[in-house]
Every structure is written in structure tokens, then in C-alpha cells.
Amino acid sequence: MQFVFLTAYRVLGISQKPDSPDLELFLGSNPNTRVLITSDLDRHWLILDRHAALGTMMLKGMFGTPQADKFEERLEQEIQAVRKRKPPGPGIGGVLVIEITGESSAVVGDQSTEKDDFVVCFDAYDKEALRTQLQNRISAIVAALRIASDGTYDLERIGDGSYLLSSEGKVIHSFSPKMGNPTLYVSREMGDEGVLRVREDINLLLKENKLNNVMRLFAHSLDRKTDSFRTFVSAWSALELFIAKVFPFYEEILHDELAKVHGSPGLTKYLSRIKEVMKGKYSLADKFAVISVFLDPTTDAKDIAQFTLIKKVRDNLFHGDDIPDSSLPNIELHALFEKYFRNHIRGIGASTRLTEMTS
């Protein structure tokens, strides 16, 4: 059995007319690699478009229904819908297509459905592991194209995907219960309450000039075209910068709230001395602990523990450890940042949190 992995980039700076033949740039082996410039991505992306269409049909409950005579018709409709959802084509520009094939130890289980020219199954192989395995090769190809152009080509990743070929040459579409990458979403209309919330948050963020760099880093980490490593680095940088920016504000509130617990001059002097001695000596974890007093409504230690684990990954990564992209805690990191950033922006608990705890 073989795997076929495809990835595509829009190339700005290469002129490729719609009727031009493909321009082959490279053929290599170990694993077999073909690199070309095309003006017709759909022709190379047909199987991946069908893969996305089959996934949509499963979500809609249209796969395996009794209307077998209409299956091909519905599949074709979904394929066309998938293509319409793609970003606009590059006009007279070119698309870089990288196709890599090799031997696979994939196993097709009993839960499979066979059609005339393809098979649908579940969890035959680890797609994310395959993507990670091939990333260095893909990066080298992209870097070579950029270097060869003296920096005149800009590239924007369109997407990637993979499938299997049986020994008989039959295409095998393997799905995972989590549906792999890209993520499939069930879209809903935004209600009036959602529109109002977004509008209010936009207004709040537009006023937060001191957090512009934090927001830029965070926005970059949200771009799905950004790889997992850079997503982690950007998101962590956003969180670290956010903590540094807001810590003095919450440190002052903490100092004032503790002084209110007992109004004796001795306590006031003691707290002032602690503040003076600790100036510039707080670790990042210490600062996070302080802001969590006000920005974590749950009042438990889960966030501090989560922060500690994520920081350990960050430290290992920056000390040179090789950490697989699939192991980076990007979901947890985003969730932690968003919770604290959201609560800070909306002013939740900023002046009453500690008073409630000590009353």
C-alpha cells in the first residue's frame, strides 16, 4: 500500500496563463517527490476534493443512505460545493503543487465501504504523523523556490491532504472520528446577542492601544495557515507579553486589597516593604499567579497548573528539545490566553475579586 501526500501554495511572482501546460520543477525519490507549477489546481486536487466532499456527506448523514442510485450525483454536487468554497484562483499566476508518495503500513479495518473506484474507511493511518514526517522535505522545497527567485516569489499555503492507494491502484479515503485536518465545522447564523457581543468587544479592543502587540501576536497564532510550531510561539509570546503588561495593574490592586483586610500601620509598612524588595524579582509564574487572583472566576488551581505545564513545554522547546508539532498544547494555550485576555478586557473581577474572597 502507498500513501499520496499533496500540498499546494499560491505563488505570487510566477506568470501562468490558464491554458498553459504544467511546469515540472523537480522529480526526486526516497520518497518519490514531484514538484510542479500549474494553473489548474482542481485537476491535481480531484481526489482531495472528493475526500472533503465525502466527509461533508457523512456529517450530513448522506453517506450509505438507501438512495444508492443518487449517490454519485450527490457526491458530484458536494465536490462542486467544495471547489466553490476554495479561495479565489491566482488569475494568471501559478500554483506550486508538491506530490510525495511512498510505502505505507496503513491497515484498512473491517469498518469500510467499497465503491466502484474508491474505498472509505476509518483510522487506517495517522495523517498528522505523516504530515510531520514530510514537513522537512516540503520546507526545503519551498525554501529553494524562494531562494532561487532572489526573494521575488511570495508563497501562501492553500492546503494539503493525503490518501492511500491499494496494491491494485484503488484510492482509499481514510477518516478519523475527529475528522483530522482541516477541521470540519457546523456553521450557524449569528444571533442578535452574538452580534452585540462582538460589537462591544471590538470597541473595547480598539481602545486598548497598550496591548496592540499582544493582539497582533494572538491574531497571527489564529491563522490556520500558520504551522503548529509558529502558532505555539506566537500564542505563547502573546500570553507572556500580556502578563508583563497587566501585572503592575493587578499587583497594585492586590496590594491595596490586602491592606484593606487590616488597616494597621504595621501591615501597610510590611506590604510596602514586600513590594519594594520584590520589584523586578517576580518570575513569570509568580506574575501569572497574581493576575489569576482577579481574572480566574473559578478560584481553583487548575489554571496555574495548566500554565506551569505549558511553560515547561515552552522552556524545553527553547532549550533545543525536539518536540513533535502534534504534541504542542496549542488548544490549551489558546484557551488559557483567551480566558484571561477576555476577562481583563471586559473588566471582570478587577476591583472586587479579593474582597469577595476575604469577606
C-alpha positions in Angstrom: 0.0 0.0 0.0 1.2 3.5 -0.7 0.4 7.0 0.6 0.0 10.0 -1.5 0.5 13.4 0.1 -0.3 16.7 -1.7 0.3 20.3 -0.6 -0.2 23.4 -2.6 0.9 27.0 -2.4 -0.2 30.1 -4.3 2.9 31.7 -5.8 2.9 35.4 -6.4 5.5 36.3 -8.9 5.1 33.5 -11.4 3.0 34.1 -14.5 1.0 31.1 -15.6 -1.8 31.5 -18.1 -5.0 29.4 -17.6 -4.2 27.3 -20.7 -0.5 26.8 -20.0 0.8 23.3 -19.5 2.1 22.3 -16.1 5.7 23.3 -15.5 7.6 20.5 -13.8 10.3 21.8 -11.4 11.6 18.6 -9.8 11.4 14.8 -9.7 13.0 13.0 -6.8 13.0 9.8 -4.9 13.2 8.4 -1.3 10.3 9.2 -1.1 9.1 9.9 -4.6 8.6 13.6 -5.0 7.1 15.6 -7.8 7.1 19.4 -7.8 5.3 21.5 -10.4 3.7 24.8 -11.2 0.1 24.6 -12.5 -2.7 26.9 -13.4 -5.3 24.2 -12.9 -5.3 23.1 -9.2 -8.6 21.3 -9.5 -7.1 18.7 -11.8 -4.5 17.8 -9.2 -6.8 18.2 -6.3 -9.6 16.0 -7.5 -9.2 13.2 -5.1 -8.7 15.6 -2.1 -11.8 17.5 -3.2 -13.7 14.2 -3.2 -12.3 13.3 0.2 -13.7 16.6 1.6 -17.0 16.0 -0.1 -17.3 12.5 1.4 -16.6 14.0 4.8 -19.3 16.6 4.4 -21.7 13.8 3.2 -21.0 11.8 6.4 -21.7 14.8 8.5 -25.0 15.4 6.7 -25.9 11.7 7.0 -25.9 11.3 3.2 -23.3 8.5 3.1 -24.6 5.0 3.0 -28.2 6.0 2.6 -30.7 3.8 0.7 -30.8 6.1 -2.3 -27.7 4.4 -3.9 -28.8 5.5 -7.4 -28.4 9.1 -6.3 -25.0 8.7 -4.5 -22.8 9.6 -7.4 -25.0 12.6 -8.2 -24.9 13.9 -4.7 -21.1 13.3 -4.5 -20.6 15.3 -7.6 -22.7 18.1 -6.1 -20.7 18.1 -2.9 -17.4 18.1 -4.9 -18.5 21.2 -6.8 -19.5 22.8 -3.5 -16.1 22.1 -2.0 -14.5 23.8 -5.0 -16.6 26.8 -4.7 -15.5 27.2 -1.1 -11.9 27.4 -2.1 -10.2 30.8 -2.1 -10.2 32.6 -5.5 -7.7 31.3 -8.0 -4.5 33.1 -8.7 -5.5 34.6 -12.1 -2.5 34.3 -14.4 -0.3 33.4 -11.5 0.9 29.9 -10.7 0.2 27.3 -8.1 3.0 25.2 -6.6 2.0 21.6 -6.2 4.2 19.2 -4.2 3.2 15.5 -4.5 5.0 12.9 -2.3 4.3 9.2 -2.5 5.8 6.3 -0.5 5.2 3.0 1.1 2.7 2.9 3.9 2.0 0.4 6.7 -1.7 1.5 6.9 -4.3 -1.1 7.7 -7.8 -0.9 6.4 -10.1 -2.2 9.1 -13.4 -4.1 8.9 -15.4 -0.8 9.0 -15.0 0.1 5.4 -17.3 0.8 2.4 -16.2 0.0 -1.1 -17.4 1.8 -4.2 -16.6 1.3 -7.8 -13.4 3.4 -7.8 -12.6 4.1 -4.1 -12.9 2.7 -0.6 -13.9 4.7 2.6 -12.6 3.5 5.9 -11.6 4.9 9.4 -8.2 5.4 11.1 -6.2 3.4 8.6 -3.1 5.6 9.3 -2.1 8.7 11.3 -2.4 11.6 8.9 -0.8 14.1 11.4 2.2 11.9 11.8 2.6 11.6 8.1 2.4 15.4 7.7 5.1 15.8 10.4 7.3 13.2 8.8 7.3 15.0 5.4 7.5 18.6 6.7 11.2 19.0 6.4 11.1 17.9 2.8 8.3 20.3 2.0 10.0 23.1 3.8 13.2 22.6 1.8 11.3 22.7 -1.5 9.5 25.9 -0.5 12.8 27.5 0.7 14.5 26.5 -2.5 11.9 28.2 -4.7 12.1 31.3 -2.6 15.9 31.4 -2.7 16.1 30.7 -6.4 13.9 33.7 -7.1 16.1 36.0 -5.1 13.2 36.7 -2.9 10.8 37.8 -5.6 8.3 35.0 -5.1 5.8 35.2 -2.2 4.0 32.0 -1.2 0.7 31.4 0.5 -0.3 27.9 1.6 -3.6 26.8 0.0 -3.8 23.5 1.8 -2.7 19.9 2.0 -4.1 16.4 2.3 -3.4 12.7 1.8 -4.9 9.4 0.8 -3.9 5.8 0.2 -3.5 3.6 -2.9 -4.1 -0.1 -2.6 -1.8 -2.6 -4.5 -4.5 -2.6 -7.2 -4.3 1.1 -7.5 -7.7 1.8 -5.8 -8.0 5.1 -3.9 -8.6 4.7 -0.1 -10.1 7.6 1.8 -9.4 7.2 5.5 -11.3 9.3 8.0 -10.9 9.8 11.7 -13.7 10.4 14.3 -12.1 13.8 14.9 -12.1 14.3 11.1 -8.4 15.2 11.0 -7.1 18.4 9.4 -8.8 20.5 8.2 -11.3 20.8 11.0 -15.0 20.5 9.9 -17.4 22.9 11.4 -21.1 23.1 11.6 -21.9 26.7 10.8 -24.7 28.6 12.4 -26.1 32.1 11.9 -25.0 34.6 14.4 -27.9 35.8 16.5 -28.5 39.4 17.8 -26.9 38.7 21.1 -23.7 37.4 19.4 -23.6 40.4 17.1 -23.9 42.7 20.0 -21.1 40.9 22.0 -18.7 41.1 19.0 -19.5 44.7 18.5 -18.8 45.5 22.2 -15.6 43.6 22.2 -14.4 45.3 19.1 -15.0 48.6 20.7 -13.1 47.5 23.8 -10.1 46.2 21.9 -9.9 49.3 19.7 -9.3 51.3 22.8 -6.6 49.1 24.2 -3.6 50.7 22.5 -1.2 49.4 25.1 -2.0 45.8 24.1 -1.6 46.2 20.3 1.5 43.9 20.1 -0.3 41.3 22.2 -3.3 41.4 19.8 -1.0 41.1 16.7 0.8 38.1 18.1 -2.5 36.5 19.1 -4.1 37.1 15.7 -1.1 35.6 14.0 -1.4 32.5 16.1 -5.0 32.1 15.0 -4.2 32.0 11.2 -4.9 28.4 10.2 -2.2 28.7 7.5 0.4 29.0 10.3 2.1 25.7 11.3 1.8 24.4 14.8 5.3 25.5 15.9 4.8 29.1 14.9 1.2 29.0 16.3 2.7 27.9 19.7 5.5 30.5 19.6 3.1 33.4 18.7 0.4 32.4 21.2 3.0 31.9 24.0 4.6 35.3 23.1 1.1 36.9 23.3 0.5 35.4 26.7 3.9 36.3 28.1 3.7 39.9 26.8 0.1 40.2 28.1 1.2 39.1 31.6 4.1 41.6 31.6 1.7 44.4 30.5 -1.1 43.8 33.0 0.9 42.5 36.1 1.7 46.0 37.5 -2.0 46.9 37.4 -3.1 43.8 39.3 -0.1 43.9 41.7 -1.3 47.4 42.7 -4.9 46.2 43.2 -3.7 43.2 45.2 -1.6 45.4 47.4 -4.5 47.7 48.1 -7.0 45.0 48.7 -4.6 43.2 51.2 -4.1 46.5 53.0 -7.9 46.8 53.5 -8.0 43.4 55.3 -6.5 45.0 58.4 -5.8 48.7 58.4 -2.9 48.7 60.8 0.2 50.8 60.0 2.3 47.7 60.6 0.6 45.7 57.8 0.8 48.7 55.5 4.5 49.1 56.1 5.1 45.3 55.7 3.2 45.2 52.4 5.1 48.2 51.1 8.4 46.6 52.1 7.5 43.4 50.2 6.6 45.4 47.1 9.9 47.2 47.3 12.0 44.1 47.9 10.3 42.1 45.2 10.4 44.7 42.5 11.9 43.1 39.4 12.2 39.7 41.1 8.9 38.1 40.3 9.1 35.2 37.9 6.6 34.8 35.1 4.8 32.1 37.1 4.5 34.5 40.1 3.0 37.2 37.9 0.5 34.8 36.4 -0.5 33.7 39.9 -1.2 37.3 40.8 -3.4 38.1 37.8 -5.2 34.8 38.3 -6.5 36.1 41.7 -8.6 38.6 39.7 -9.1 37.0 36.3 -10.0 33.4 37.2 -13.6 33.3 38.5 -13.3 29.6 39.3 -10.9 30.2 42.3 -9.2 26.8 41.9 -5.6 25.9 41.0 -6.3 24.3 37.6 -5.2 27.4 35.6 -1.9 27.7 37.5 -1.2 24.0 36.9 -2.0 24.4 33.2 0.2 27.4 32.9 3.1 25.6 34.6 2.7 22.6 32.1 2.6 24.9 29.1 5.6 26.9 30.3 7.6 23.7 30.7 6.9 22.8 27.1 8.0 26.3 26.1 11.2 26.0 28.2 12.0 22.6 26.7 11.4 23.9 23.2 13.5 27.0 23.6 16.3 24.9 25.1 16.6 22.9 21.9 14.4 19.9 22.6 12.7 18.3 19.6 9.0 18.3 20.3 6.6 17.0 17.6 4.2 19.6 16.3 1.3 17.3 17.2 2.4 17.4 20.9 2.3 21.2 21.2 -0.5 22.2 23.5 -1.9 24.9 21.2 -5.5 24.3 22.1 -4.8 24.6 25.8 -2.6 27.6 25.3 -5.2 29.4 23.2 -7.9 28.6 25.8 -5.8 29.9 28.7 -4.9 33.1 26.9 -8.4 33.8 25.7 -9.9 33.4 29.1 -7.6 35.8 30.8 -7.4 38.3 27.9 -11.2 38.3 27.6 -11.8 38.8 31.4 -9.2 41.6 31.5 -10.7 43.4 28.5 -14.2 43.1 29.9 -13.1 44.2 33.4 -14.4 41.0 35.1 -13.4 41.0 38.8 -10.8 43.7 38.5 -11.9 45.5 41.7 -13.9 43.1 43.7 -12.3 39.7 43.4 -10.2 39.6 46.5 -12.8 41.5 48.7 -15.2 38.7 47.9 -12.7 36.0 48.9 -11.9 37.6 52.3 -15.3 38.8 53.3 
